[in-house]
Amino acid sequence: MTRRQADVVIIGGGVIGASIAHFLAADPDWSGSVVVVERDPTFQNGSTARSAASIRQQFSTPENVRISLFGIDFLRNLADHLSVDGEPPPDISLHEGGYLLLAATPEGETVLRDNHAIQQAEGADIALVTPDEMSARFPWMRVDDLRLGALGLSGEGWFDAFSLLQGFRRKAKSNGVEHIHDEVVGLNRQGDRITGVALASGETIACGLVVNAAGPRSHLVTAMAGVDLPVRPRKRHVFVFTCPEIISNSPLVTDPSGLYFRPEGDRFICGISPKEGEPDPDCLDLEEDHSMFEDVHWPILAQRVPAFEAIRFAGAWAGHYSMNTVDANAILGPHPERPNMILVNGFSGHGLQQSPAVGRGIAEWIIHGEYRTLDLSRFAFGRQPVIEKNVI
Ligand SMILES: Cc1cc2nc3c(=O)[nH]c(=O)nc-3n(C[C@H](O)[C@H](O)[C@H](O)COP(=O)(O)OP(=O)(O)OC[C@H]3O[C@@H](n4cnc5c(N)ncnc54)[C@H](O)[C@@H]3O)c2cc1C
């Protein structure tokens, strides 16, 4: 059995692990060694490649707005961060098409107004829009049942998640990060401290600190350390459809039912999360249930956009949210019972857009023992729940 050593081992090379590795290796105050261990170097089954790849500022938690404001700035200026030897990073095709969140009830309207005040205070470019204003901008949409909308005028949209991941990896590699294709199957421990990771290949890597960036499998990693994490894998479908009529200028629309749709090239994608009380079992399979499209998605789509009556199913995929079962928000920082195991988990449906700010923050925490730019301490393990009203 071979044995090697690294200052930091990152378990999981998806967008979160890749971002942390990048920000660590790019920091002039860091001189340690970083190894990223990834069980599936194709990344085809991870959350990153299966995401809807969108970014919004429309959160109800100020910290989440700040995280996404840094996220959009990072994405807009990717070449400043991820160029290698003068070569630009992969094209992420950022399209700032906006989000449009819809409210149909007095309660829904209050939520949009309250959230808007929080978003404005943070500097997000969101406008409240009346049904008449929505009808003028988006004449293809039915608005007669609506009370209010919240529209991102800039700073919201969608992009290519896989290219962002490749950009982080390439840059980190150029700064000395080692990427290993292997699976972490055990964590070695002395008392409460992790001393190394055991790999499926039989190799062991001794380490000073381990980062859990294992996405939907993160609870399996904490179990290897003998502690629990309130994060579980929950299946979410994305359906693809075409529409014979031209629907121009569509933002990512979130219907009051919770269903979202947005354009993707000349097609559309859509999805919906189960409502509270509906079955949402833990699961790691990726089997698709196409009947959901006809039974659940289509009726809502056709009700909101009359032209969607005539849509055609064009494909589907399933992926996993790493669902924080307490408050649907990230869990960031050390586990209180395992001080050198850093948790970067539980992003639920918004981890891709949070990857730049979270990668930077966790790198700061590792290097300096504190967050220096954005204070992410509100997301520590064992906190009071940070209830996010806008979970999509
Ligand atoms: C359908 C869907 C839509 C989404 N839409 C959005 C969106 O629009 N916007 C947004 O911001 N977010 C969205 N998300 C969420 C987002 O995709 C995730 O939060 C984000 O990709 C999480 O990245 P990650 O690196 O933590 O996880 P992953 O990408 O899953 O990476 C974790 C990696 O860890 C590896 N791994 C696990 N265990 C081990 C082990 N023991 N040893 C070695 N490697 C291991 C896995 O192989 C995997 O590659 C969506 C998610 C889904 C499923």
The ligand as an SDF file (V2000), in Angstrom:
LIG
                    3D

 53 58  0  0  0  0  0  0  0  0999 V2000
  -31.7210   19.2110  -11.4850 C   0  0  0  0  0  0  0  0  0  0  0  0
  -30.8320   20.1900  -10.7920 C   0  0  0  0  0  0  0  0  0  0  0  0
  -30.9210   21.5430  -11.0910 C   0  0  0  0  0  0  0  0  0  0  0  0
  -30.0850   22.4670  -10.4530 C   0  0  0  0  0  0  0  0  0  0  0  0
  -30.1360   23.7670  -10.8350 N   0  0  0  0  0  0  0  0  0  0  0  0
  -29.2750   24.6590  -10.2720 C   0  0  0  0  0  0  0  0  0  0  0  0
  -29.2490   25.9960  -10.7370 C   0  0  0  0  0  0  0  0  0  0  0  0
  -29.9820   26.3770  -11.6410 O   0  0  0  0  0  0  0  0  0  0  0  0
  -28.3750   26.8520  -10.1530 N   0  0  0  0  0  0  0  0  0  0  0  0
  -27.5400   26.4640   -9.1380 C   0  0  0  0  0  0  0  0  0  0  0  0
  -26.7890   27.2830   -8.6200 O   0  0  0  0  0  0  0  0  0  0  0  0
  -27.5320   25.1760   -8.7020 N   0  0  0  0  0  0  0  0  0  0  0  0
  -28.3690   24.2780   -9.2440 C   0  0  0  0  0  0  0  0  0  0  0  0
  -28.3790   22.9840   -8.8150 N   0  0  0  0  0  0  0  0  0  0  0  0
  -27.5320   22.6150   -7.6840 C   0  0  0  0  0  0  0  0  0  0  0  0
  -26.0910   22.4780   -8.1150 C   0  0  0  0  0  0  0  0  0  0  0  0
  -26.0130   21.6610   -9.2700 O   0  0  0  0  0  0  0  0  0  0  0  0
  -25.2740   21.8710   -6.9830 C   0  0  0  0  0  0  0  0  0  0  0  0
  -25.5330   22.5600   -5.7700 O   0  0  0  0  0  0  0  0  0  0  0  0
  -23.7820   21.9280   -7.2670 C   0  0  0  0  0  0  0  0  0  0  0  0
  -23.4830   21.4050   -8.5400 O   0  0  0  0  0  0  0  0  0  0  0  0
  -23.0590   21.1560   -6.1870 C   0  0  0  0  0  0  0  0  0  0  0  0
  -21.7370   20.9050   -6.5810 O   0  0  0  0  0  0  0  0  0  0  0  0
  -20.8730   19.8580   -5.7480 P   0  0  0  0  0  0  0  0  0  0  0  0
  -19.4830   19.9950   -6.2400 O   0  0  0  0  0  0  0  0  0  0  0  0
  -21.1510   20.0290   -4.2890 O   0  0  0  0  0  0  0  0  0  0  0  0
  -21.5290   18.4570   -6.1290 O   0  0  0  0  0  0  0  0  0  0  0  0
  -21.2090   17.4730   -7.3490 P   0  0  0  0  0  0  0  0  0  0  0  0
  -21.1700   18.1770   -8.6270 O   0  0  0  0  0  0  0  0  0  0  0  0
  -22.1720   16.3310   -7.2130 O   0  0  0  0  0  0  0  0  0  0  0  0
  -19.7410   16.9980   -7.0190 O   0  0  0  0  0  0  0  0  0  0  0  0
  -19.4510   16.1170   -5.9570 C   0  0  0  0  0  0  0  0  0  0  0  0
  -18.4060   15.1680   -6.4760 C   0  0  0  0  0  0  0  0  0  0  0  0
  -17.9590   14.3620   -5.3910 O   0  0  0  0  0  0  0  0  0  0  0  0
  -17.6160   13.1020   -5.9370 C   0  0  0  0  0  0  0  0  0  0  0  0
  -17.5680   12.1650   -4.8100 N   0  0  0  0  0  0  0  0  0  0  0  0
  -18.5860   11.8250   -3.9920 C   0  0  0  0  0  0  0  0  0  0  0  0
  -18.1750   10.9630   -3.0490 N   0  0  0  0  0  0  0  0  0  0  0  0
  -16.8550   10.7490   -3.2960 C   0  0  0  0  0  0  0  0  0  0  0  0
  -15.8770    9.9260   -2.6850 C   0  0  0  0  0  0  0  0  0  0  0  0
  -16.1710    9.1660   -1.6160 N   0  0  0  0  0  0  0  0  0  0  0  0
  -14.6130    9.9180   -3.1940 N   0  0  0  0  0  0  0  0  0  0  0  0
  -14.2960   10.6860   -4.2720 C   0  0  0  0  0  0  0  0  0  0  0  0
  -15.1890   11.4690   -4.9080 N   0  0  0  0  0  0  0  0  0  0  0  0
  -16.4620   11.4930   -4.4080 C   0  0  0  0  0  0  0  0  0  0  0  0
  -18.7150   12.8320   -6.9280 C   0  0  0  0  0  0  0  0  0  0  0  0
  -18.3200   11.8760   -7.9050 O   0  0  0  0  0  0  0  0  0  0  0  0
  -18.9600   14.2100   -7.5220 C   0  0  0  0  0  0  0  0  0  0  0  0
  -18.2730   14.4350   -8.7510 O   0  0  0  0  0  0  0  0  0  0  0  0
  -29.1690   22.0330   -9.4490 C   0  0  0  0  0  0  0  0  0  0  0  0
  -29.0790   20.6760   -9.1480 C   0  0  0  0  0  0  0  0  0  0  0  0
  -29.8830   19.7580   -9.8180 C   0  0  0  0  0  0  0  0  0  0  0  0
  -29.7540   18.3030   -9.4910 C   0  0  0  0  0  0  0  0  0  0  0  0
  1  2  1  0
  2  3  1  0
  2 52  2  0
  3  4  2  0
  4  5  1  0
  4 50  1  0
  5  6  2  0
  6  7  1  0
  6 13  1  0
  7  8  2  0
  7  9  1  0
  9 10  1  0
 10 11  2  0
 10 12  1  0
 12 13  2  0
 13 14  1  0
 14 15  1  0
 14 50  1  0
 15 16  1  0
 16 17  1  0
 16 18  1  0
 18 19  1  0
 18 20  1  0
 20 21  1  0
 20 22  1  0
 22 23  1  0
 23 24  1  0
 24 25  2  0
 24 26  1  0
 24 27  1  0
 27 28  1  0
 28 29  2  0
 28 30  1  0
 28 31  1  0
 31 32  1  0
 32 33  1  0
 33 34  1  0
 33 48  1  0
 34 35  1  0
 35 36  1  0
 35 46  1  0
 36 37  1  0
 36 45  1  0
 37 38  2  0
 38 39  1  0
 39 40  1  0
 39 45  2  0
 40 41  1  0
 40 42  2  0
 42 43  1  0
 43 44  2  0
 44 45  1  0
 46 47  1  0
 46 48  1  0
 48 49  1  0
 50 51  2  0
 51 52  1  0
 52 53  1  0
M  END
$$$$
